Each structure stands twice: as structure tokens, then as C-alpha cells.
Amino acid sequence: MRVAVISSFLACFTFSNPSVAKERYLFSDFGLIGKYSNSYELRLGLGAYDTGIFSHHKFNGADLYGEVLFPSPDFLYWLGSPRPHIGVDIATRSHAIDFAYGGLTWDTYFTKRLFTTASLGIAITSATNLRDPTDYKPMGCKVLFHLGAGIGYDITKDISLQLYADHFSNAKLCMPDAGAESAGLRIGYRF
């Protein structure tokens, strides 16, 4: 079942017709969106496990980030040409939980090189005990929402550095909902 869902998700975005760099400003000459909407990008990084602004820090360790962004399909132009993404958030400490996720990412440029990134999507957790675990926070549901945010700087046309944070939660659709977060640094490579 999981393989079918992931395969369908990938096929939808991989074989869709990418946009042709449809840039536009959020406001008059401010907030350029869609700058790299026709690019693929790989974002890799390292973050602090269980660290964020929406949950209490209880566990130590590190997370490895891995994310692939795809060109934005034409039909998403009305949303600001967000790029579909798939990714993983892998905990390095033993008995911690990992996440696989997918969704949409918006990058907004405020100067030629400085930008913000924001993403929204769904995730699946590796947690087996969703109600009362002792080694990680109770997630309540296997399927969760994923939010990501960061600030980045283009070192070159193809390489960027980003301060990044993400949040996984069920939005109180299941109980309990302790939420899981991490924050760290990523490097992006566009191709």
C-alpha cells in the first residue's frame, strides 16, 4: 500500500509538465516567487533532534535531512509556482523516530541571493508506539502534517545554504499530539 501511494505521488510530479520559469512579485518589486520553479534541487543537511519553537525539548541527538524538489507543474502557477518535494528526516540516535514526507515548497527572494523557504505537506512516521512511548514523543497518528521554514542564501547560481526548521504534527486530529521538530543547516544544489 505504501509503495503504491509513494509511486503515485512521484509519478504525478515527475511526469507532469514543468513550468517555464514563471516568476512574479508578491508586491510591487518585492518578494520574487517562482525564481527557480523550473529546476530540480537536492537539499541535504544536519539538524538538532527535538528542537523547535512549537514543542518542548526533551530528547537529544541529531537529524539528517534529505529532500528532492521537482520543477513546478504549470497548474500550480496560481499558487505561486511552488515546487513539489519529497524528503526524509532521519534521527541519528537509537530508538528515535524518522519521517518520510512530501508536499509543496515556496521560495521567496527578497534580494538577488537572500530568500525564505516554506513548505507544507504530509508525512509518515516510523513510530510504532503512537500513544505512550518512552524513547520519543507520542505522535498519536501514523500520518501527520509537515511544515518547514527557513532562510537561505545563494552562494552561487546552483548552491545555497539554509537555516532550516521543520515540524511534524497531527494538528490535534489524534490524541496525543506532542509534535516533533528539528532545526539545523542545509545545503541546496540546483540542477
Secondary structure, DSSP 4 states (H G I P E B T S, - for coil): -HHHHHHHHHHHHHSS-B-----EEEETTEEEE-TTTT--EEEEEEEEET-SSSS------EEEEEEEE-PPBGGGGGGT-PEEEEEEEEE-STT---EEEEEEEEEEESSSSEEEEEEEEEEEE--S--SS-SSS---S-SEEEEEEEEEEEESSSSEEEEEEEEEEE-TTSSS----EEEEEEEEEEE-
